[in-house]
Structures are given as C-alpha cells and as structure tokens.
Amino acid sequence: MTVHHNDLNNESMNSMTSPARSKQEDKSVNEQSLGGEFVDYPHCNSCDPLTATFQRVVINGLSRDENNPYDLFHALALSVKEQMMHDWRRTRFEDIQAQRKQVAYLSLEFLMGRALGNTLLNLGLTEEAEQVVQQYRVDLAQLETLEHDAGLGNGGLGRLAACFLDSCACMDLPVTGYGIRYEYGMFTQKIVNGYQVEQADRWLKGGHPWDVIAPNHNVLVPFYGRCEVHVDHEGRQHHTWVDTQDVIAVAYDVPVPGYRNNRVNTLRLWKAQATEGFDLEEFNQGDYTEAVAYKNLAEQITMVLYPNDSSENGKELRLRQQYFLSSASLQDILNTWVKNHGRDFTDFSRLNVMQLNDTHPAIAVPELMRLLMDHYALGWNEAWKITSGCMAYTNHTLLPEALECWPVRMFELILPRILEIVYEINARYLNLVAHHWPGDSDKLTQMSIIDNTGEPTIRMAYLAIVASFSVNGVAGLHTQLLKSGLFQQFYALWPDKFNNKTNGVTPRRWLAFSNPRLARLLDQKLGEQWIEDLTLLQGLKDFLNEDAFLQEWREIKKQNKVDLVTLIKKECSVDFDPEMLFDVQVKRIHEYKRQLLNILHVIHLYQKVLKGNVDNMVPRCVLIAGKAAPGYAMAKLIVKLANNVAEMVNSEPLMQPYLRFAFLPNYNVTAMEKICPATDLSEQISTAGKEASGTGNMKFMMNGALTIGTLDGANIEILEAVGDDAFFLFGMNAEEVDHLRPHYQPQQFIESSSELFDVLTLLKSGHFNLLEPGIFDPIIYAIESSDEPWMTAADFESFRCAQQAVAQTYLDKKRWAQLSIRNTASSGGFSSDATIAAYRDDIWHV
Ligand SMILES: *Cc1c(COP(=O)(O)O)cnc(C)c1O
C-alpha cells in the first residue's frame, strides 16, 4: 500500500513544504513570524528559583511519586528543563532576528550520556539542586545515578558530536544538532562466562524528561515510488517523484545549555511515525495486517542504532535512516528559511552551513538538490551553487571497511529520484575531471562517484567531497594521510578544500564535572576562568616544585582511584588497590586498537610473577573495557580472552601483590566519567596510521594520566604538547608500518623476543581456556600470520620496553606527579572549544 504525498491533510503538517504553496501564503507566514518583539513574560518560569519550580512540579503532580527516587530524579530534571525554557525560546528568537549564519551539525550519532549533572554545572544550579533534594533525604549524587545514559552513538564519532554541541553553546554559536531519536541506543554489554552478551538498551523506558516534542516542525520523508518527467510549454523538464511511501518525521528537541551564558541551543532528534492511520480502503477490504505492517515498516526506521564502530554493513534499513535524517533536517532548515526570507534563496548559502559528521549524512547532498529543484523550482546550476556553497564534510577514518559504498540497485528501489540526481552530479563532475586530466580515462574510472568495477555502488565519500567546500580530517597525521593517500587525486584537483581540525573534548564534562576534586584545586590555584579558557591550565607549571601542591595532586588522584575501586569491585568482583599503578585501556574493541597487544603484555607480567622474577616490579592494576560490534567475531573473541586471562590472574594468589586485571562490562560515557579521573597510565596503542584522532587520549591527559602510545592520530600532537619525557612512545610509525607490510614475518619477531615467545607458548598450551580447548586458535593464528594487518607481534618488544620505562618512572612518586601535572597543564589545546573556534573561523565563518 502507498500513502501519497498529497493524500495527507494532517493539521500537524502545517510546515510541510509543497511546491503548490502560493507566494501570498508565504508572505502571511512571514509577517507572523517577523517584526515582533520578543515577549519576555513577566512571570516566566526561569525567573523563579529552581526551588520554586520544583515545588510547582510536585504540587501539580508532575513528579509522579516524590517518595520514589526515580520519580524524584524525573521531577528534578523537569524542573531544570523549565529553568531553561525562557532562555531557550529567546535564543531561538534572537538567532533568527540577528540574521546570523546558522550551522546544522548533521550526525547519525550523538553519544550524550547523562544530562542532569552536566546541565546543573553549566547553569550554575548544582548547590541549589542539592538543597532541593535534601528535603527528601536523598543526595543529588545518588539521584544522578538513576538517569539512564543517552547512548545514541557508538564511540568517538558520536561523543565528538556531543562535545561539539557543548562547546558551540558555550561559545555562543548558533549551531543546531540534527540526529535520530533511536528507540534503542547502544546495546548494554553483559559478560557471561567471559563472553559478551548484548541486551537491548531501553533507555526511554522511564520516560525522557529532557526533550520537548515540536509537532509544528513535522515533515514528510518520501521513500520508494518512481520518477516522472514532464516537459512544460517552454520546453523545460520537470522531475517528480510519485507514488512514494511517506514517513512522518517528528521533531524531539533537547536543550543544550551553554556555560552560564544564557544561551540554550537545540539538539533536534527525529522520530519516524507512520502517516496518519492507514489506507482506509485497504483496511475496509480486510487487509488490516498489511496496513499495520506498513506502519511497522515506517516506524522501524528510528527503532535501533547500528552498533558498528568504524565499519558499515550495508543494510537497507541503515540507508533509510541516513536519508530520513538528511531529508527531515534539510526540509526543516528550508522551512525556517522560507518562513523568514520567502522563496528567495540568494543569500541561503551565505547564511547556512551543514557540517556532515562522516559520510553517514552525505546523502544530504543530492537531497538538498532535490528539494531546491523539485520543491522550490530552482534550476540545476542555481541549486548546485547553493548546495556546494553550504556543505562541509568531516572524514573520520581511512579504514576501507568503514568507507560507505551503497549499491546502486538499493538507491533505485528506495530513492529513485535521488539516484537520478547522483548520476547527474557525477556526469557534470566527471566532465571537470576530464578537462583537468585530458585523455586520462583511468582517472575517470578511479574518481567516479559510481564504482563500476563490480556490482555498481555509490562511493559516498566521493559524493561528499565533490559537493563540499570544505573537507577536513580530525588530526594532523590523519589529514596528511587523506591528502597523500585515500583522497590524493581529489587533493590534486581541489587543494583548497582540504584542511585539518584536530578533535577535542569538552572540559565541562571531562574535567569540571567528572573530576570535582581536581576542579576545586584548579579553581583555587588558577581562578575559575580555566573552564572557559583551558589554555590557562599552563599556569599549573608554576607549582611543579611545590611539595605541598604535589602532595595535594597525588591525594586527589588517590581519592579518584578509591572511587573507581568501588565500581570495579561492584561490577567485576575484582579488588583493585589504589596504591598500585592504574593502567587503563577503554575504547571500542577493534583489532586496530590492539587490545590484544595489551593482553599479551598482561600475560607476560603474569609469567614474570610466576617465575618469581619480581625485583623492581611495580604493582599494577590493568583495566580494559569496551564493546565489540555484535557481528565482529574477532573483537568478541578478544573480549573473551581478556576475561579469561583476568580470571586466571585474579585467582592466582601469587599475583595479589603485583598484578590484578579486570574487564569492566558496558563501557559508556558514565563509566568514562569515573575512569579517566582515576587513571595513571592511558593506553593509546593502535597500529600507527589507523586511529584517525582518538579523543579518549585527550580525556585522560586532561585528568593527569601519562600516555603510553604509538605515533598515531592525536597522540602525536599530545606528545608535542607535553614533551617526550612525559609520554611513553613506542612502536613503528605510520611510514614504517607501510614499509614493513609487504614483507612482514611475525615469526622473526617471535623468535627474537623470548618474552613474546613465552607468552605465545603459554597461550597455545590452552592455559587460559582449559575447559574450552581451541577457542583462541583464531587469535593465535592471526598473530602469527604474515598478512595480519595490525602487526601486533612487530610492536610487542618495543611496547614491553616502554612499559618497563613506565614502571621505572612510577617508582619515583614525585617525578610521576610532576609529569602528571605537566600533562594536565599541556592539555588546553585539546579542549573542543579550541577545535570549534577553528571550525568557526576557517569553515563556518559565523
Ligand atoms: C571518549 C569516548 C570514546 C572514544 O574513545 P577512543 O579511545 O578515542 O576510541 C568512546 N566511547 C566513550 C564512551 C567515550 O567516552
């Protein structure tokens, strides 16, 4: 069954764009929304203190049951949201009035985590909230733990989007995040008998107090159907996409408050809803199930986040998610434009920019062309000038398995009109390529947006590059490699498009909120300004030789470790000791991130202790956490290995004084808030050239951890900022990796390191899998295989030596504290405020 675009007469669809809407209508809308003053209601909610708002919420029964702690959390969140409503409304109004350029940050992922604590911090309401809930004899920290993480992302890419939103609001920038309101976010990871087990993340089950539904922003997103061409009396072609099955996109707005600056930006999350009722005729003919099935098909779109980090599985539903987000967001942006400027798009690309977070929303390129041509009757050239004037693309990875290529036949079926436009973009662009490299037909094949070498596919990265005025990588090395490798030919064609924007993390969440003990010390020593200007942390270097300060620094780290010990005891039943070195690797489980190298090193330490070789050994607690994509067998096996090795280590009494090892289940934002303030040593040990940037590395550095790492991603910039005596560097660099690749012989490395040889011998003996013989064979096979892409064996010896240097350094408590302070002091450049300032100045020009 089909629901036609024009069949709908739904009152809530009043902002739907339709080419039939008359100029007059636009004008009246225009007059309604402009020219008014902002009405500052005299008794607005946020004029009341939080206490008063909360009382009203309780009196009105909105708290549900205030004796139930979860309901109390809910009531507090509702009250805090109300406090923001006035500024939220005003921010929206003023941005439109001021005719400032608007930025749309388009992302399939926003890994927000919890909101309550961070929101209170940004609004400066933490103390008042503490007092409010004290009347119910609960403390705020306890209530905060009842909030479910908004896990609408996989890892670094999604968390970057969240950090960027915070920085944009803090820096008073008119930036709207556009994403999907997945019913189920990132799965919950359980560990059963050492294996990862995934559970659905029903994060909305207790209600979501933060969002506000905005039905006046509903739009229709078309799917399937077919294309028609009409020629008008002047001989011009008009394309239409007919017999579509439309899905309603419903806007859920989440407030994004700045840091004590009265700005509240918006994260607009779209939810899919079947069009009003079903086809009644079909219903009356008794095909009720068919009708309901259609409803499910529509609402399926926003049901679940795809749990793949740095890989794509090419599922049709994923493409529908991408188009749904892109189309809904662009229609929304165009509706706002038409409301305020009428149908004159002359200034559109001067006043709008869309930042594409990877190629996931790259389908926005042909979609904007379609909307401008088919809905607003612009010609190709005009539409292209606008589209290519406002699209900017951020690349996040060089891994081939993560580069999106959609089968043409999938587009043919789901998005036939979009396919026509992609073909036309490609034809015109290849014309340009042919002019640039006359007679070079290989170039045309290599650079074509359509890959015809096998089953025809659309290379989404190429589409994004062709249409964008800016293409950026996310760390210096990564951008360098894009220019010299993956996108080399595009760099030759358009050198000016390419630029670097090294990632960053927000100091509000990752320092002020996560590490209140350290934040208090920074306030005392540096004043409170550091939170908005993180370069002020440099001032810590003045205290490097004050023993009392070093003492205080170490005491804070110790207290943070005590907190983490409690968590690890509760979740893993493993006893960590805060006096020991905390050696931590937490991130998605992926072969390129080389958790395996870390585990091999743990096995080596285990053997050392077993042999009684413990002179000068520094007692260590090793922590690994992270989720494996459910379809990634090798990553899941690495999780199992970590758990089995941990079991053996922790059950051996000889290890107690020297080595403890835990795998913490369900790594997420909330876990990281506890982990990074308590870490001594941050493991950033990816194969050089594979980690685009990393952001976990920055959170750790900010919180005073030292890094053991390869010359990869932003590690290089961290090393530069802190100095090589405060960073444990090891392993091959990206160039050496490339040179070794063709003649890599792991056996050479295994034979030349008796330590690695012993580790592999023990692993092969089945010592860690006595009850499940053979299960780790794929891991052993990979390590010994000459085409193992991550070259784990090659870097083992260098890693082991760097770990010895770590231990040696840790023995000198004073020196370690000084190096720790220098790490925090040098982390100012990795604030996402610095990153966003660069986006603002070089790309967005707002
Ligand atoms: C910061 C963060 C990441 C990214 O970590 P990397 O080490 O850069 O891969 C992933 N997941 C969560 C929950 C994070 O907070």
The ligand as a Gaussian input file, in Angstrom:
#p B3LYP/6-31G(d) Opt

LIG

0 1
 C       35.730000       9.221000      24.529000
 C       34.923000       8.019000      24.327000
 C       35.181000       7.176000      23.243000
 C       36.316000       7.393000      22.277000
 O       37.463000       6.750000      22.774000
 P       38.767000       6.490000      21.868000
 O       39.764000       6.000000      22.857000
 O       39.139000       7.801000      21.282000
 O       38.395000       5.486000      20.863000
 C       34.393000       6.054000      23.089000
 N       33.397000       5.772000      23.946000
 C       33.133000       6.548000      25.012000
 C       32.027000       6.175000      25.930000
 C       33.875000       7.703000      25.235000
 O       33.589000       8.490000      26.287000

